[in-house]
Amino acid sequence: MTIKVSSAELRKARLGVCFVALIALIFVIVFSIQVFKGVAVPIFSINWLPNKAAIVNIYIEESVTTSTRDNRSQYTLYTPRIRYKYIFRDTEYIGSKVTWYDIYDDGFMLELGQELKRKFAASEPIDIYVNPNNPAESVLIKNIIWEHMSMLFIVFLISWTVLLWLLHVLVFKLKNKG
């Protein structure tokens, strides 16, 4: 069934779709940058060298979040904060980076913090990764932590889908036939 619309109504519809597409484009740009940062940095560190380090200090930082403004549901999330020293090419360095992202959770990061505390108490060395081009730069976990990237990827894919659908509507559905 074909519905006849005036050119003024068609112009208004195109303008509305363009406006929503512009907002979707902003979301696409923002989430594309976030996904690039989340994936590119660990990829750039693929050739970093493994090294042993001694833990100087470790504590698990807590963050209490609420799901409602009335504080009816509270969640405590954790992230390890660490300082470690390592020797690379006969020079001693101090590092503190655990992962590429500042992550709080009650699963992986809490378990990692507890494992690091256990190693600190036992004076066990930890494995870190050192940038051979800048030995002062190091990280404990250089991999992508996918469970923390999944929500970002979902929003990224949704924003791209919405943008492409709006462009499809603009180009193919709202064309001027007269």
LINHU-V207275 format. One record per residue. D_LAST is the distance of its C-alpha to the last C-alpha in Angstrom with 2 decimals. Layout:
BEGIN
D_LAST
D_LAST
END
This chain:
BEGIN
17.60
13.95
13.51
10.77
10.59
9.73
8.43
12.22
13.24
11.06
12.64
15.98
15.78
15.17
18.02
20.22
19.82
20.55
23.58
24.93
24.34
26.35
29.12
29.11
29.37
32.40
33.98
33.38
35.06
37.97
38.68
38.32
40.98
43.19
42.95
43.68
46.72
47.90
47.81
48.37
51.62
53.47
52.23
53.53
56.89
57.28
60.07
61.99
65.61
67.37
70.31
72.78
72.91
75.28
73.92
75.18
73.61
71.35
70.11
67.34
65.12
63.85
60.72
60.46
56.98
56.05
53.29
53.46
54.31
57.40
58.83
59.02
58.24
59.57
59.18
61.40
59.92
62.00
61.90
64.88
65.86
68.11
69.99
71.41
73.34
73.25
74.83
72.75
74.38
77.48
75.64
75.28
71.95
70.83
67.53
65.80
62.40
62.15
58.52
55.48
54.09
55.82
55.74
57.40
57.76
60.42
60.44
60.44
61.25
64.05
65.58
65.35
67.06
69.83
70.36
70.59
73.09
75.15
75.19
76.15
79.04
80.22
79.79
77.61
75.39
71.64
69.31
66.82
64.58
65.13
62.86
65.01
63.37
64.01
66.85
66.59
63.31
63.83
62.36
63.89
60.90
58.52
56.36
53.07
53.82
51.04
51.68
50.74
47.66
46.17
44.54
43.12
41.64
40.13
38.39
37.35
35.75
34.06
32.58
31.26
29.83
28.03
26.65
25.42
23.86
22.02
20.78
19.67
17.75
16.19
15.27
14.51
13.78
11.78
9.18
5.71
3.71
0.00
END
